[in-house]
């Protein structure tokens, strides 16, 4: 299998940031429309994300100047994506912003906190054109190195039950499933029924 020779960076220009917002939407379209922002309009969601992503909390895979993948990094202080009412109101109006912000707050209550000895990957995204070319593996290896530098002993992530290829990748680089969460009640509209919680211990 051929691999794409990407550069791993932690800083982006403004055009690349917009690419990240669009890649995020494209990777999780059903989640954004069904349980996160409740809209099927790509432009609206990308606009919101562009204002709400914390770009300093991620590592990015860049190929010929374009972002082809990224890994959000959570260390217990903030999230890569934090939807705020002001941004939602700017796109969806007063009432539309209010109920979306309330729904997002409920989702975050279910999210949990990152332990002090861990780094939590959320999300891991690879562009459709770059999948199968080693970009995901390269990003994970970079996260492992970053986590060791931060003196963390393990890396955490989640994968849904309808994404077996991602699960296989995570297992191949050393992750194991330690918890399976039944989310059918609120996630069926987003196309999955269970969330697998996985961890990799760092030696």
C-alpha positions in Angstrom: 0.0 0.0 0.0 1.4 3.4 -1.0 1.5 6.1 1.7 1.1 9.9 1.4 4.1 11.8 2.6 2.4 14.3 4.9 3.9 17.0 7.2 2.5 17.1 10.7 2.0 20.7 12.0 0.3 22.4 14.8 -0.3 25.8 13.1 -2.5 26.7 10.1 -3.2 29.7 7.9 -6.7 31.1 7.6 -7.5 29.1 4.4 -6.3 25.9 6.0 -8.5 26.6 9.0 -11.5 26.8 6.7 -10.5 23.5 5.2 -10.4 21.9 8.6 -14.0 23.1 9.3 -15.2 21.6 6.0 -13.4 18.3 6.6 -14.9 18.0 10.0 -18.4 18.5 8.6 -17.8 16.1 5.8 -16.5 13.4 8.1 -19.4 13.7 10.6 -22.3 14.9 8.4 -24.9 12.7 10.2 -23.7 13.7 13.7 -23.8 17.4 12.8 -27.3 17.2 11.3 -28.8 14.7 13.9 -27.3 15.4 17.3 -24.9 18.4 17.2 -26.1 21.4 15.2 -29.3 20.0 13.7 -28.8 21.4 10.2 -28.3 19.8 6.8 -26.8 23.0 5.2 -23.1 22.5 4.8 -22.3 26.2 4.6 -24.1 27.0 7.8 -22.3 24.3 9.7 -18.9 25.2 8.3 -19.5 28.8 9.2 -20.3 27.9 12.8 -17.3 25.5 13.1 -15.0 28.1 11.7 -15.8 30.3 14.6 -15.9 27.6 17.3 -12.9 25.4 16.7 -9.9 25.8 18.9 -7.2 25.3 16.3 -4.4 25.3 18.8 -5.8 22.0 20.3 -4.9 19.7 17.4 -2.3 18.3 15.1 -2.7 18.5 11.3 -1.5 16.4 8.4 -0.7 18.7 5.5 0.1 17.6 1.9 1.2 20.1 -0.7 -0.2 22.9 1.4 -3.6 21.3 2.0 -4.9 19.8 5.2 -5.8 16.1 4.6 -6.4 15.1 8.2 -6.3 16.2 11.8 -6.5 15.0 15.3 -8.2 17.1 18.0 -6.3 16.9 21.4 -8.1 17.2 24.7 -6.0 17.3 27.9 -8.6 18.2 30.4 -8.6 21.9 29.7 -11.2 22.7 27.0 -12.2 20.9 23.8 -11.2 21.1 20.2 -14.8 22.0 19.3 -16.8 24.2 21.7 -20.1 25.5 20.3 -21.0 28.8 21.8 -24.4 30.6 21.8 -23.1 33.7 20.1 -21.9 31.8 17.1 -25.0 29.7 16.8 -27.2 32.8 17.1 -25.2 34.5 14.4 -26.1 31.7 11.9 -29.5 30.4 13.1 -31.1 33.5 14.8 -32.2 34.1 18.4 -34.4 31.1 18.9 -32.6 28.7 16.6 -29.3 29.5 18.4 -30.9 29.1 21.8 -32.3 25.6 21.5 -29.2 24.3 19.6 -27.0 25.6 22.4 -29.2 23.9 25.0 -29.0 20.6 23.1 -25.3 20.9 22.8 -25.0 21.5 26.5 -26.8 18.2 27.2 -24.4 16.4 24.8 -21.4 17.8 26.6 -22.7 16.6 29.9 -22.5 13.1 28.5 -19.0 13.6 27.2 -17.1 13.4 30.4 -13.7 14.8 31.3 -10.2 13.8 30.2 -8.2 12.2 33.1 -5.0 14.1 34.1 -2.8 11.2 32.9 -4.4 11.0 29.4 -4.8 12.7 26.1 -8.2 12.3 24.5 -8.4 12.3 20.7 -11.6 14.0 19.5 -12.0 13.9 16.6 -9.7 12.0 14.2 -10.5 13.0 10.6 -8.9 12.0 7.3 -10.2 13.5 4.0 -12.0 11.0 1.8 -9.3 11.4 -0.9 -6.5 10.6 1.5 -8.0 7.5 3.2 -6.1 4.3 3.0 -2.8 6.1 2.4 -1.4 6.0 5.9 -2.5 9.5 7.0 -4.5 8.2 10.0 -1.6 6.1 11.2 0.8 9.0 10.8 -1.5 11.3 12.8 -1.9 8.7 15.6 1.9 8.2 15.8 2.3 12.0 16.1 -0.3 12.1 18.9 1.5 9.3 20.8 4.8 11.3 20.5 3.0 14.5 21.6 1.4 12.7 24.5 4.7 11.3 25.8 6.2 14.8 25.6 3.3 16.0 27.7 4.1 13.3 30.2 0.7 11.5 29.7 0.6 7.7 30.1 -2.3 6.8 27.8 -4.4 8.0 24.8 -8.2 7.7 24.7 -10.6 7.9 21.8 -14.1 6.6 20.8 -15.4 4.9 17.7 -19.0 4.2 16.7 -20.2 0.6 16.0 -20.8 1.5 12.3 -17.2 2.3 11.6 -15.3 -1.0 11.7 -12.5 0.2 9.5 -11.5 2.9 12.0 -11.7 0.3 14.8 -9.4 -2.0 12.9 -6.9 0.8 12.5 -7.0 1.7 16.2 -6.5 -1.9 17.2 -3.6 -2.3 14.8 -1.7 0.6 16.5 -2.4 -0.8 20.0 -5.8 0.5 21.2 -8.1 -1.9 23.1 -11.8 -1.5 23.9 -12.5 -1.0 27.6 -16.1 0.1 27.5 -19.1 -0.2 25.2 -21.8 2.4 25.6 -25.3 1.9 24.2 -26.4 5.3 22.8 -29.3 4.1 20.6 -31.8 6.4 22.4 -30.2 9.6 21.1 -27.9 8.5 18.3 -30.0 6.5 15.9 -30.7 9.5 13.8 -26.9 10.0 13.4 -26.5 6.4 12.1 -25.0 4.5 15.0 -26.2 2.7 18.1 -23.1 2.1 20.3 -19.9 3.9 21.1 -16.8 1.9 21.8 -14.4 3.6 24.2 -10.8 2.7 23.5 -7.4 3.3 25.1 -3.7 2.8 24.3 -1.2 2.7 27.1 2.1 4.5 26.3 5.3 2.8 27.4 
